[in-house]
Amino acid sequence: MTTMRNFRKRRRGQVIVMVTLCLFVLCGILGLAVDLGWMYFVRKAAQAAADAAAIAAVKNVKDSAASLADYSCGGIATCAATPVDCPGAPGNLQSACLYAAQNGFSAANSRQWVSVQASDRNTPPTVAACNPLVYHPPTAPCVDTYYWVTVRVGERIPQLFSAVLGNFMGTSAARATAAVAQSEVLGSLILLNRQNERWPFDTGTNLRLYGTPTVHVPGGIFLSSNTSQAGLIQGRGRVDSPSGTRIRGGGVNAPPGQWEVWPPKIEGDGSPFWDPMRGKGQPPIYPNANYIPVPIVSNKATLSSTNPLCPGGVCPPGNYYAAEVPKGCVNPSCMIPTGDPIEIGGNVTFGGTSGTLFPTYVFFGGLTMGQSRVEFGSGEYVFAGVKDPSRTSVFNTDNKTLLIGGTGENVDAGRVLIFTDSSYEGRLYNARTGIPNFSNSLWSSLQFGDASVKSGNNAGSHVELYGLYKLDPAVIDAGLQEFAPLVMWQDQLNSNVKYVTDAFGHSTGQIDISCGGAYPLDTPCMNPESPYRQLEIWSTPYAKYGGVIYQPRGSWTWLQAAGDYVGPLQLISGALNTTGVGNLTLTGPMIPMTVWVTALVE
């Protein structure tokens, strides 16, 4: 009995030892859980601080940038090839330090650190595997960026229970990269005019159908007016948008069943209803273009295959203008430019060499095409004003013209047609100085006018135009990659709505809202109203367009439908008036237009 009692006492002693040992293990596990939980909490806080700091540094530049050129190092954008510790980060990178501090991370705390690194588009890609090669931060391979900032945030944390295991300090850190990066422009039909913008058809209406056309837009429709007639159907037409119609607070006036999806989605103001070209400026004219004077001296200023200016029917890049020949004049140096329209009266091809990858053709006085076959090779075609816009268009094709501009999307470098006047952002200065006897009075008298692209009703008389190919080396070399797949562009500075200009007179792509009002974007500054902001397009089965047609807010397109048109086209304009019969289908380009936005990319 005594032996059994002693055994039980010894067993109770073993239990105490075992429980004591288990308590050490349990306390260790508990300490590890507490320490890990706290480190996780600090890491989440560090990530939030890094995200806010990176966005702030990039947004600081984006809010001040007048154009994409401002995202280069050395201007308003600051770069740091290697991480710079806060609070000593320079320029806009100091915003990252301030936002990190506001979110609880500052170098003033001896256990915390914040560093900032940044670079621009001029830094070569660091990952050769990207196809195509793009400019990107090291932390986000193959993400195409224009300017990026990487912020690293961390804190050394004293350990509590885990210290018994020898872990006296832990580290929680986070990293974020924000950038001015590319984002696809949504919608195949984007109409920018607001309720106060007047145009010849219906003030406050973005999309007007008259007759029996059917407008089919698989990629979606955006209407920026907030009236009840942002979309208006007068007749038996129909609008079909499987991706939906989004309207900025307005509505549609259409018979039931003629606008699908019904009802459209009504939204508040926001970036989908702003000019998607904001901040880009306007397409540059190739800076090294060979501005060869090309005077056309016949009575009708006619170009044809028999004109010596186009040997063999091939017309070279250069400045085309009508000129008269004074008595005794035997060479172009004494010819007098007249500003009269230029007419194409025979079969010609624009495709000569200019010593540049992407040739430039500038037409002063307007260009009209008659019953001819005209081929637009890859290049930039600038229609630089007319003397009398009430009688002459800056660009006009007859419905018997066969106009060929490519054979399909992304087959060649592409072409872009720019409708403007003789003062296109000052970029035509070299063109003017290259033309003998081009007087200042004539230069200033060439005004903006409307443009009309008519297509015939058979294979021998139609229009086929394909825009810029974003990945083509010639397009990149010409500085036009940001505008691909543009095929037509109407000058922003020749619009009823005023756009902001920088110190050099170049459009920034931003609407001028300095004239005040409770809702400035609804009441922008205005230019004198003009009836010549119109782009007329005929839509037939023999019309083929690939790319983006762009007009600024305050302009409009008049589309005349005849038969069925299906094409990879995205239309951006102030408003659209569609008449006639037939079906119009805008499928959107193969490689979509993109815009630059501020976003976290890692």
Buried (B, 14 or more C-beta within 10 A) or exposed (E): EEEEEEEEEEEEEEEEEEEEEEEEEEEBEBBBEBBEEBBEEBBEBBBBBBBBBBBBBBBBBBEEBBBBBBBBBEBBBBBBEEBBEBBEBEBBBBBBBBBBBEBBBBBEEEEBBBBBBBBBBEBEBEEEEBEEBBBBBBBBBEBBBBBBBBBBBBBBBEBBBBEEEEBEEBEBBBBBBBBBBBBEBBBBBBBBBBBBBEBEBBBBBBBBBBBBBBBBBEBBBBBBBBBBBBBBBBBEBBBBBEBBBBBBBBBBBBEEEBBBEEEBEBBEBEEBBBBBBBBBBBBBBBEBBBBBBBBBBEEBBBBBBEBEBBEEBBBBBBBBBBBBBEEEBEEBEEBBBBBBBBBBBBBBBBBBEBEBBBBBBBBBBBBBBBBBBBBBBBBBBBBBBBBEBEEBBBBBBBBBBBBBBBEEBBEBBBBBBBBBBBBBBEBBEBBBEBBBBBEEEBBEBBBBBBBBBBBBBEEEBBBBBBBBBBBBEBBBBBBBBBBBBBBBBBBBBBBBBBBBBBEEEBBBBBBBBEEEEEEBBBBBBBBEEBEBBBBBBBBBBBBBBBBBBBBBBBBBBBBBBBBBBBBBBBBBBBBBBBBBBBBBBBBBBEBBBBBBEBBBBB
